[in-house]
Amino acid sequence: MDKGISQYAFKLFAEQNELRRQGTEYTGAKGNTVFRKHIMATLMEQFGISLASSSTHYNGAFKALKKLDADLVSSLGRPEDKKGGRKAKTALTAKELTQAAQQDTAEPVQTIFTVKKKSDGTVIAEGLSFEAAKTLVEKAAKAKKSKLYWV
């Protein structure tokens, strides 16, 4: 049930906003915050409404005045770039496209491995898969045989 709160909020907002713009009230670094709190506190006191309800009426008055003339409330509210919501998907940059192209033309990953002794580089086995080369090196380490590595 609206008891004339919206009309009163708009009138109060417009009057106090003019004082704020002229610099006679709500000056300083926290001026806009004090302005908002004053409007909401006045609405709460006059109509016995909650903080959430007074915030709703403040925002309604703010939007209505902004619709009439955006310059009147230009310094109030959160900047457009600071508002929430999902971030817009951006296209890949030229650098990212270049990197992707270079990765596509990079040399293929090695799939054949050779196992050698660490001490003298003697070839133990050739043409092994990664898993087979890794297993051979691990078995030699477990059996405490000569140290091996795969290439």
Secondary structure, DSSP 8 states (H G I E B T S, - for coil): --SSHHHHHHHHHHHHHHHHHHTSSS-STTHHHHHHHHHHHHHHHHH---HHHHHHHHHHHHHHHHHH-GGGGTTSS--GGGS-S--------HHHHHHHHHHHHS------EEEEETTT--EEEEEE-HHHHHHHHHHHHHTT-S-EEE-
